[in-house]
Amino acid sequence: MLRAVASGADALVERLAADPAAAGLFLDFDGVLAPIVDRPEDAEPPPETRAELERLVKTYALVAVVSGRAGEDVRARLGVDGVICVGSHGLELEPQADRWRRTLAGFAADAPWPEREIELKGLAIAFHFRDREDVQQAVLELDAIADSAREEGLVARYGRKVLEVLPPVGSHKGTAVRSLLDEHGLRRALAAGDDTTDIDSFAALDGLEVALRVAVASAESPSALLEAADLVVESTEEFLALLRRL
């Protein structure tokens, strides 16, 4: 069920759809285009979602996926030409970020966490604990990893059943969205996400002529994301239904 958080959310959808050549779409991958799965390597968007993206990329000024995954990984999983893919929470647009790749790889190799639950995403490391029965114990162990990361000058933060470790640069999903908006001269946009890092994408739309922030809710959704949204959908299927309105 679509849940309008801000008055006029439906009108914002209609305004975006009325002039797609002047608007951009900024979408997260996991939990928005692809359902959350137990094994991150198994995530992929349904064929129906790919079909909608193929349609939208032909009409909108810009369709971009800004994800915590590596951009190349997202591009391969989407399989849709014309979609701009920015990975590592927008860090791939940060000129100084590449020097941190080897540091992150070394930290991941030394971390006391099962290798199969570590995902090295170029400019970010994901320590997954979705499969852990004892979540409290997992978080205690990950808190120690987070402390070690911070001692080495890295950034550590929790997401949906994951601890992420990133380089200490000022770039994030919001800076990537703002950079793309400025590059394409756009004043209308939609941003969609399901986790804490997507709040930065939402904030990047501040001051636009038309700005629609869509949260894809779940039992794990942070309350701050829902509060920042103009429109809340309850699943990736409902988000697909919204895409069909654009």
N, C-alpha and C positions, 0 to 999 in steps of 0.2 A: 504494500500500500504506500503510495506517495504521501509524504507528510511535509506540508509547507511549514517552514520555520519562520520565514519572514513573509509578511503580507506582500502580495503581488508576485510570488514566485512563478505562478503559471503565466503571468504576463511577461516575465523575463524570458521564459522558454519561448513564447510566441515571438518576442522581439528578436531573439537570436535566430530563430528559424526563418523569420521574414527577410533577413538580409545576411545570408551565410557568407557571402563574399567579403564581408567586413568583419567577420568574427573568427576567433580561434577557440579550439577545444583542447584542454590540457587534462590528460587522464592518467591516473595511476594504472598499474598493470594488475598486480595481485590483489584480489578482493574487489576489483572494480571491473576490469575486462575479463579476468580469469578468476574462477572461484578459488578460494583458499583450499589447499589440499594438504594431506599429511606430509607428503614429500615435495618440497619446492621444485625439484627437478621435473615433476610430473605436471606442473601447472601449464595450462594452455587455454586460450579463449575458445568458446564454442564456435562452430561454423557460422551460426547466425550472427554472432558478434563480429566475426571477420567480414561478413557480407555487409553489415552496416558501416563498418569502418571504410570499406572499399567505396561505398556510396558517399559517405561524408567527405572523404578526402578529395572527391571530385567537385564538391560544391563549396566547402568552407575554405577560407583563406589559409588556415593552418590547422592541422590535426597533429598533436604531439602527445607522446607518452613519456611522462617523467616518472621514473621508477627507481627503486632501490637496487634493482638488478643492474648488471652491466648493460649498456646500450645495445651491444651486439647480441646479447642473449635475448633481450626483448624483441629486437628486430627479427631474429630467427623464429621466435615463438609466435609472433604476430603473422608474419608472412604477407604483409599488406604493403605494397609499394606506395610511396608518397607520404607515409607517416614518419614524422621526425621522432627519433627515439633518443632520449637523454637519460643516461644511467647514473648509478651511484648517487641518488638523491640530488641530481643536478651538478654534482662535482665534476662531471666530465666537461663542463663548460668553464671550469676554473683553470686558468693558465698555469698556476703553480702547483696543481694537485699531483701531477705525474710523478714528482720526486718522492711522493709518499708510497708509491706502489710496493717497492721492495721492503719498506719498513712494515707495512701491513702484512705482507706475505710472511715475513719473519716472525711477526707477532702471532699470526695464526698457526704457524708451524710449532711454536713453543707453548701454545696455550694448553692447559690441562683439561681438554674437552675432547670427546670422541670425534675423530676425523670425519666420520660420516654425518655428523651434526654440525659441521663447520662449512659454511659457504663463503668462499673468497670471491667477492664481486668486483674485482678490479680495484676500485677506490673505497671499498667498504668490506668489512667482514661481518657475517651474520652467524651468531652462535644460536642455533635453534634448540628449543626445548619443548616443541609441540608434542613429541612422542613420550615425554617423561610422565610417569605415573605420579611421582612425588614432586609436584611443582615447587613446593616450598624449599625442598632440598636443592633442586636445580637452581633456583634463584640465589640461594646462599652461595653455591659454587660459582655462579656467574657474577655475583657481586664482587668476589675476589678477583675474577678476571677483569671486571670493569675497573677496579681499583688499580690493578697493574697497568691497564691501558692508560689511565689518567696520569700515573706516575711517569709514563714514557711520553707524555705530552699529547696523547691522542684523546679523542672524544668518545665517550661510551654512553649509550642511551638505550632504553628498552622500547620495543614495539610489541606487536601482536605475537606473543610466545617466541620472542627473539631478542637477543642482546646484539646491538650493532656497534661496531667500533669503526670510527672514521678519522680522517686526518683533521687537524685543527685549523681549517680554513673557513673563511666567511661565507662560502657558497652553500646553498641548500636548494630545495625544490623551488622556493619562492624566488630566489635570484635567477634561477634558470627560466622560470616562467616570465619574469619581468624582462629578462634579456631578449627572449623570443618575441614578446609583445612589442618591445621597442624596435627590434630589428625589422619586424613586418609592419610597423606603424598601425597597430590594432588598438581600438578603443572599446571593443566588445569581446567578451570571452566567457567561457564556462570552465570551471576547474572541478574535478571530481576525485575523491580519495576516500580511504577507509581507515587511516591511521594518523598518529600524531604528526608525522613529518608532512602530511598533506595540509596541515594548518598553514604552513608557510606558503603553499600554493594559493590557498584561499586569500591570504593577506596580500599577495601580489596583485590581486584584482582590484584592490582599493583605489578609488578615484576614476575607474573606467566609466564610460557612458552607460554600458550595460554589463553587469557582473552577476553571474549565477554560480554559486558555490553549492556543490552537491556532495553530501556524505552518504556513503554506502554503509549502512549500519550492520552491526553484528553484536553478539554478546560480549565481544572483546573491545568494542569501539570505545575510545576515550571520550569522556563527556565533553571535553573542550572542543573536539572535532564537531560533534553534533550541535553544540552551541554556536559555533562559527558558521554553520551551514545555513543557506537559504532554503534548501530542499533536502529532505532525507528520504532515501529509498531503503528498503529492508533486505535487498539481496542483489546479486549480480544480474539475476533475471529481470528484476524491476528496473535496474539501470539500463539494461538492453531495451526495455520498453520505452524508457525516456529517450534513448538515442534515436529510436524510430520516430519520435515526434520532432526531431531536429531537421 
